[in-house]
Amino acid sequence: MVMAQSLYRLLRDRNSDCTIDVVAPSWSLPILARMSEVNQAIELPVAHGEVALGTRLELGRKLRGQRYTHALVLPRSMKAALVPFFAAVPVRTGYRGEMRYGLINDLRAFDAARLPRTVDRFVALGLAKDEALPDVLPQPRLEIDRDTQTSTLVRLGLEGAGDAVALLPGAEYGPAKQWPPEYFADLAGRLAGVGLAVWVLGSDKERELGERICSAAGNNRVTSLCGRTTLAEVVDVLAATRVAVSNDSGLLHVAAAVGAFVVGLYGSSSPRMTPPLTPGQHVFYRGLECSPCFERVCPLGHLRCLRDITVDEVCSTVVTQLGRPGEPIDGQPRF
């Protein structure tokens, strides 16, 4: 969802009068609320992977009265194309994919070699069929309301913490994308030991993981917020950090979009496909002979792609960045 903002920004840059509504799952609505380009986020109340034909038909019929002129269907699944078809949108643009003939009537060839990054694939749907990508794509930038952010930090007891580093140890996809928890704990202890505030962020599913990292770090300047925040509050917290150390996960892209310097840790996935969309980044990727495998669990059992990224080098990168003054990135202040 964060990467899709590059598409929304390009559409608005090219036509300031266009109205952009986004049909999206409920979990993503707080992210869309931070995008000034989006007029309306429309909830699609279905579970991940669920066809829910009746629900999609009902939503599509409700949207017919909006008289949309174009629909850009970013996922390549058949079910993703159903709502705009049921809404009778005249031009429905998407890539050739899973049984979508007729559902998509502006069908584009899917060329992974020409469009290696996910963001490139999204943006290309907003261009004419044979149009080349711009040399520079708009970067995602999520808006921060400072009053709301202050209230969030106060509620969580984080105000006045000084320079803060966020650790994002989770990865919904699976353990093949997760730097070992003991590495995160070691890093947290080292950073807290030199007086930095360290905030461990994640969903309720990472609550036990966050507590384990905090316990192993052995320093009261390390705070686990896993399961204690809404997604909207995570956005505010990340905007108050100088550096975020993250697996290749959704929160890595949120951190990049609020102006934090991002240290990205890539294992089974590839930074060639889903890099942090910010100049303020340092990516660790070993590029082993078995990489990227895109598996959820390491098929060889060694997880060397992540275990070979040492705490020493990650810590050195974080400390080096903290030694530089916080500077705006694309107009978004870094704290």
SVG drawing of the C-alpha trace seen along z (x, -y; Angstrom):
<svg xmlns="http://www.w3.org/2000/svg" viewBox="-26 -20 57 48">
<polyline fill="none" stroke="black" stroke-width="0.4" points="0.0,0.0 2.9,-2.4 4.6,-1.7 1.3,-2.3 1.5,-6.0 4.1,-6.5 1.3,-5.8 -1.2,-8.1 1.3,-10.9 2.2,-10.5 -1.5,-10.6 -2.1,-13.8 1.1,-15.3 -0.1,-14.7 -3.8,-15.7 -4.3,-17.8 -8.1,-17.6 -8.4,-13.8 -10.1,-12.2 -8.5,-9.1 -10.5,-6.6 -8.9,-3.4 -10.6,-0.1 -8.6,1.6 -8.7,4.0 -9.6,2.6 -6.1,3.0 -4.7,0.5 -7.1,-2.3 -4.9,-4.2 -2.1,-4.2 -4.4,-5.6 -5.6,-8.3 -2.1,-9.7 -2.0,-10.1 -3.1,-13.6 -3.6,-12.3 -6.3,-9.9 -9.8,-11.3 -11.5,-8.3 -10.5,-4.9 -13.2,-2.4 -13.1,0.6 -13.3,4.1 -14.4,6.2 -12.9,9.6 -10.1,11.7 -6.8,12.1 -7.2,14.6 -11.0,14.8 -13.0,14.6 -16.3,13.5 -18.1,13.1 -21.2,11.7 -19.4,9.1 -17.5,7.9 -20.7,7.9 -22.5,5.8 -19.6,3.3 -19.3,3.0 -23.0,2.3 -22.8,-0.4 -19.9,-2.1 -21.7,-2.3 -23.3,-5.6 -19.8,-7.2 -19.3,-7.0 -15.6,-6.2 -13.9,-6.6 -10.8,-4.4 -9.9,-1.6 -6.3,-0.5 -6.1,3.0 -2.8,3.5 -2.9,7.2 -2.8,9.8 -5.4,12.1 -8.9,12.7 -10.7,11.7 -9.0,8.3 -10.6,7.4 -14.2,8.2 -15.2,5.0 -14.3,2.6 -16.1,5.0 -19.2,5.1 -18.9,1.3 -19.1,1.0 -16.0,-1.1 -15.5,-1.6 -11.7,-1.4 -10.2,1.3 -6.4,1.5 -4.3,4.4 -1.7,6.9 -2.4,10.3 -2.8,12.6 -5.2,15.2 -8.2,15.7 -9.0,12.0 -10.0,11.8 -13.1,9.6 -12.7,8.5 -9.7,6.4 -10.3,4.6 -7.1,2.7 -4.8,5.7 -1.1,5.1 1.7,7.6 3.5,8.5 7.3,8.1 9.2,8.7 12.5,8.0 11.4,4.6 9.7,3.7 11.8,5.4 10.5,3.4 7.0,3.6 6.7,-0.2 7.6,-0.2 4.8,2.2 2.3,0.0 3.4,-3.2 3.4,-1.7 -0.4,-1.1 -0.9,-4.8 0.9,-5.4 0.0,-4.8 0.5,-1.2 3.9,-1.8 5.0,-4.8 8.4,-4.6 8.7,-5.0 9.8,-8.5 13.5,-8.7 12.5,-9.6 9.4,-8.3 7.5,-10.2 8.5,-8.8 5.9,-7.8 5.4,-10.4 2.9,-9.8 1.6,-12.9 2.1,-13.5 -0.1,-15.6 2.2,-16.9 -0.5,-17.3 -1.6,-13.8 1.9,-12.5 2.7,-14.3 -0.4,-12.7 0.7,-9.3 4.2,-9.7 2.8,-11.0 0.4,-8.1 3.1,-5.6 5.6,-7.3 8.0,-8.1 8.1,-11.9 11.5,-13.5 13.4,-10.3 16.0,-12.1 17.5,-10.3 15.5,-7.1 16.1,-4.0 13.2,-1.8 13.7,2.0 11.2,3.8 11.9,7.5 8.7,9.0 7.8,10.2 4.3,11.4 5.6,13.5 7.6,15.9 10.9,16.5 13.0,16.6 12.6,12.8 13.5,12.3 17.0,11.4 17.5,13.6 15.8,12.2 19.1,12.6 20.8,10.3 18.1,7.7 18.5,8.1 22.3,7.7 21.9,4.6 19.3,3.1 21.6,3.6 24.5,2.0 22.5,-1.1 20.8,-1.5 24.2,-1.1 25.3,-4.4 22.2,-6.2 19.9,-5.8 16.2,-5.1 15.3,-1.9 11.7,-1.2 10.7,2.3 7.6,2.1 5.3,4.7 1.8,6.1 0.1,8.1 1.5,11.2 5.0,10.0 4.2,9.2 6.2,12.2 9.0,11.5 9.3,7.9 9.3,8.9 12.0,11.5 14.2,8.9 13.7,6.5 14.5,9.1 17.6,10.3 18.8,6.7 18.9,6.1 18.5,2.3 15.5,0.3 16.0,-2.1 14.8,0.7 10.9,0.6 8.7,3.1 5.6,1.5 4.6,4.7 0.8,5.1 0.5,1.8 -0.2,-0.5 -2.6,-0.9 -1.1,-1.1 -1.8,-4.8 0.2,-5.2 3.1,-3.1 3.3,-5.7 3.5,-8.5 6.2,-6.7 8.3,-5.9 8.2,-9.6 9.8,-10.4 12.8,-8.1 16.1,-8.9 16.8,-5.4 14.7,-2.3 16.3,1.2 13.9,3.5 13.4,6.8 11.8,6.5 8.3,5.9 5.5,3.4 6.8,1.4 10.1,0.9 8.3,-1.0 6.2,-3.0 9.5,-4.0 10.9,-5.1 7.7,-7.1 7.9,-9.1 11.5,-10.2 13.4,-7.8 16.8,-6.6 16.1,-2.9 18.6,-0.1 17.0,2.8 17.8,6.4 17.0,8.7 17.0,12.5 14.7,14.6 13.4,11.5 15.3,9.1 16.0,5.3 15.9,5.3 12.1,5.9 11.0,4.1 13.7,1.6 13.1,-1.2 11.8,-4.1 13.9,-6.8 17.5,-8.1 18.0,-7.8 18.8,-4.1 21.4,-1.4 20.5,2.1 22.1,5.3 21.7,8.2 24.2,11.1 23.1,12.2 24.0,15.9 23.9,18.5 20.5,19.5 19.2,16.0 16.5,14.8 14.4,17.9 11.2,16.1 10.4,18.9 8.7,18.4 11.1,20.8 14.7,21.4 14.6,24.5 18.2,25.3 17.8,24.8 20.8,22.5 19.3,19.0 22.8,17.8 21.3,14.9 20.4,13.2 22.7,14.9 25.7,13.7 24.6,10.0 26.5,9.3 25.4,7.1 28.7,5.3 28.1,4.0 24.5,3.1 25.4,1.3 28.2,-0.6 25.8,-1.8 23.2,-3.0 25.8,-4.9 27.4,-6.4 24.0,-7.7 23.2,-9.1 26.4,-11.1 25.0,-13.1 22.5,-15.9 18.8,-15.2 18.1,-16.7 14.8,-16.9 14.2,-14.2 11.8,-15.4 10.4,-18.0 9.7,-15.6 11.7,-16.4 13.8,-13.8 14.0,-13.9"/>
</svg>
